[in-house]
Amino acid sequence: MIMVIILLLCIISAISFSYEYCFHRQETSIISQISTLFVFLIALTSPALMAMPSSFHWQIAVVAHHHLTISLYYNALTWVMMCLVSFISLVIHSYAARYLRSDLNQKRFMGQLSLLTFSVLLLTMSGSLFTAFIAWQFIGLSLYLLLNHYHYDVRANKAAKKKFMINRVGDICFLLAVVITLYQYGNTEFTLLFAQGANFNPVILILVFIAIMTKSAQFPFHIWLIDTMEAPTPVSALMHAGVINAGGFLLARLSPLYDHFTYLLFFIFVVGLSTALLGNFFMRNQSDVKKQLAYSTMGQMGYMLMQCGLGCFASAVFHLIVHGFFKASLFLSSGSTLKQANQITNHQQKQTYHYAAWIISILLTILLTGIGVYYFSFNNHGVYLNPLLWLFIAISLVQLIKTGLLQARKLSVKCLLTLTIIAIFLIYLIVLKHFNILLSHSIAEHRLPLLGWIVGASLLIIILLGFLFKLLPPSHLKRNLIYKLYLFGFYKGNVEKNYRQYLINPIRLWGDRLLRVFQRLHVGWRRSILLLLFIYLIISVIAILLAMRHDIFPRSLTLLSVNLILLLLILLIANRVHTLPQLAMTLLLSALLITTIAFMTGNRDISVIGSFQCVNSLLIMLGFLLLLLKRYQAHTSIALRQNRLPWSHFYMGTFLMLLIGIPGTASFVSELYLLYSLIQLHVIWAAIFGTGMVLLALAVLHALQIHFFNPATIKQNRTIVSPWLHGVCVLIIGLNLFNGIHPAPLTRIISTITGA
């Protein structure tokens, strides 16, 4: 019950702040800080208010014999993460209240910030893979809205689109993992999955880890993180301190499953090591303070995955928490940091190399590391740190002590700084050990000492090769190579260039080719819609007949393949259309093809879901077309000046987002069960359908960027929305959300009509 209260506080504050006439801006700031304070206090005192562990379940009926269950689970890991997220959210809400005081849309920003807090808290409380996926999706949506806070900033639009699309790839992989889990085990509860042990399907864990890579900016999915600096500073602080840690938390939550697959842990370690090294290298090629912090986050997330790959999941969570506090303070004080950086004295800029500082640092580090190893081995309590982690701790300690010795001028100050660093290190060891003991019953630990020593030796070889490179090559070759390495780091490792060359450009090329073929028909878009509806009715009748006759069902599999390929082709065209009527026509055809695919699966329950998809998609497209048919132009200067979307654009953009498949919408229910039925037939068909969902999201985000967030084109489609049209749009959105949250009434009506 306490977990539900915390989530309700966040969602109520998000809804109330988003309403324009509910509160004044000053009242919004006060209420937001009070609500987040209550959330933090309840989270902090929750162990005294409820038993540990405990759980909560809410079952949603869809069709006969098919139910979805949202589960919440509370244990030590949940409590620790709840306290972290709620406290950082409290600090950032207080900071944003002053930071955005002059912003006309501060209330909207506060509402979206509360929605992001709700999403991250829901992930920390998730008790099943399905619940974690819902929270995962809401995190992506709320972060997209926050990154697009300045609607008409082109750079912010592109950054938000890039982030959403890369995360969308991970979302589809995550959804496939949920569907495969439902198909094989009938449930996605963590407690039931943990009981499978070594018999658990590792493909599910691989798909989940791909989603973690996209969310935590792991190489080569790191390109979105650096471009998100256009958002207000509170967004960057919460994203780098809380959101990006979601991947590490999910990995720790699933540690009892990853613990049984050593080769997966080794793969996680390699990905984390590559990301940590590249993040540190990229950071050194940037002059912008925020970009340096972003690359620092990338490297820290890589280091966190390294710890998970070595089996030290509790240490990874501790690192996650420390990094969250540290990075939040850095982003919130980035302006002051930049001011101080510009006031560095010449003495600080001309520090010379001191061998004595290095020798003292190395000797003290050896002594302190030995103390730490002995402390962790004495009275162990199941606490374990991999030898490689001690190596990285030693490297960091050497750098810290050396910096303190070089920065101080007087001997007394040097000694005081050194003693302070030693004291902090010893406190760190004590807290780390007791934190591991606290989470010992919530997180599995895997001992990989041999792997640690092997990788440690490999790192030493790399360091030696670096010294040899510094000494042996001629100076002109080193200068040329250093310049190329600088460009490599400055342009994110040329990963984005390769994405565009081998992925984005082919999609655009084939979309343009198909669009030219489509345009040669010379048929108006209104007639095209009527023609498509007529063709669809014929295809639907054939599909229903095939679905009802099991003896000829194998013949429908060929039509199913054809429809899946047609869906990809139509979505390729949707990504390249130039006008909203053309976009509406292609999206309508894609929605009808999805309905036909559901009819051809041969499952009557899924056929009901197909009709469910058809009804909701037609309602959405009806509202979209009603807005397009209006021809009364309105003034746009006020909307541009106040950074607000006109009502017509708001409704059309909402209709488009409802088609993507966000949890809580009707299209998500259809997407989930269609993937479930296609997995039963063949995994290739499910992969093709998942690719189509990615292309659909790409088409929708491209349309939002070009037609709705672009000041140059906003005047072309803006219309005055009459009161009756307001009512129709609100009714369509409300029906879609109701059917997404509670789909049983509509599916029951469809089952009664069709006799399924």
Secondary structure, 3 states (H helix, E strand, C coil): CHHHHHHHHHHHHHHHHHCCCCCCHHHHHHHHHHHHHHHHHHHHCHHHHCCCCEEEEEEEEEECCEEEEEEEEECHHHHHHHHHHHHHHHHHHHHHHHHCCCCCCHHHHHHHHHHHHHHHHHHHHECEHHHHHHHHHHHHHHHHHHHCCCCCCHHHHHHHHHHHHHHHHHHHHHHHHHHHHHHHHCCCEHHHHHCCHHHCCHHHHHHHHHHHHHHCCCCCCCHHHHHHHHCCHHHHHHHHHHHCCHHHHHHHHCHHHHCCCHHHHHHHHHHHHHHHHHHHHHHCCCCCHHHHHHHHHHHHHHHHHHHHHCCCHHHHHHHHHHHHHHHHHHHHCHHHHHHHHCCCCHHHHCCCCCHHHHHHHHHHHHHHHHHHHHHHHCCCCCCCCCHHHHHHHHHHHHHHHHHHHHHCCCHHHHHHHHHHHHHHHHHHHHHHHHHHHHCCCCCCCCCCHHHHHHHHHHHHHHHHHHHHHHHCCCHHHHHHHHHHHHHHHHCHHHHHHHHHHHHHHHHHHHHHHHHHHHHCCCCCHHHHHHHHHHHHHHHHHHHHHHHHCHHHHHHHHHHHHHHHHHHHHHHHHHCCCCCHHHHHHHHHHHHHHHHHHHHCCCCHHHHHHHHHHHHHHHHHHHHHHHHHHCCCCCCCHHHHHCCCCCHHHHHHHHHHHHCCCCCCCHHHHHHHHHHHHHHHHCHHHHHHHHHHHHHHHHHHHHHHHHHHCCCCCHHHHCCCCCHHHHHHHHHHHHHHHHHHHCCHHHHHHHHHHHCC
